Amino acid sequence: MSIDRVRSLLFAPGSDERKLHGSLAAGADAVIWDLEDGVAPAEKAAARSRVASLLVGDAPPPTLRLVRINGHGTAEQAADVEALAGLRFDGIVLPKATTEAVSALELGDIPLLALVESAAGLRDATELATSGRVDALLFGALDLAAELRLEPLPDAQELLSYRAQLVLSSALGGLAGPFDSPSVHIHDTDALHDDCRRARGLGFRGKACIHPAQVPVVHAAFAPTAAEIAWAREVVDAFEAAEASGAGVALAAGQMIDRPVVDRARRLLGDAERSSG
């Protein structure tokens, strides 16, 4: 699997060996083994060693393995980079990502997910997405909300414009949609599903998770519904038939169908294939 096909990213703290192993069996498309916020300062060295040891030897599992390193300019990040050098894994997650932080990171051509969770990161989001160095943007709602002193509103309306900004930046950079921030809803599956559907409606491609129980909910919410799939197939079939007869538009599902509508229909069918694969 490549980053482009990922819907779910499951965080696991590098200081907890049981959770590291368990994350690989949770069914997530990718795991993020965390060396940053999820690890106490006194545990950083041990977590680094533990994660590095799990990246040695055996053939990689079908789940992608990403590592969230520590922040730009810290001694901990330098130690993380040194420990990971030469190891086989699938990507780096860079916290508090900015143009400066990405430019200073030297990890060869390994895929990079930029975690946008600060005002400076939002300022640089389009530059990050268009840099050619970043493979995807990941939204960090909690840190951003704290920095901007946002107050919770119904349906997370206080974060709407910032989420939309990341979607726009991703599109300008030719990237697939960004990944949404983890939800605090672990056992309330309805609330988590609603979070995911709102993010999907905004143009996000998937969502980070903080508990294995969230993974199947994320997968279901980011998959097209049966009604959407049926609509998409009708649209594509009608347009291809019209095209074969020399027409540039078609009628399907009671509406006029032109190229942008067909593009959305084909994207839905691609999402359905990804979700079933």
Secondary structure, 3 states (H helix, E strand, C coil): CCHHHCCEEEEEECCCHHHHHHHHCCCCCEEEEECCCCCCHHHHHHHHHHHHHHCCCCCCCCCEEEEECCCCCCHHHHHHHHHHCCCCCCEEEECCCCHHHHHHCCCCCCCEEEEECCHHHHHHHHHHHCCCCCCEEEECHHHHHHHHCCCCCHHHHHHHHHHHHHHHHHHHCCCCCCEECCCCCCCCHHHHHHHHHHHHHHCCCEEEECCHHHHHHHHHHCCCCHHHHHHHHHHHHHHHHHHHCCCCCEEECCEEECHHHHHHHHHHHHHHHHHHC
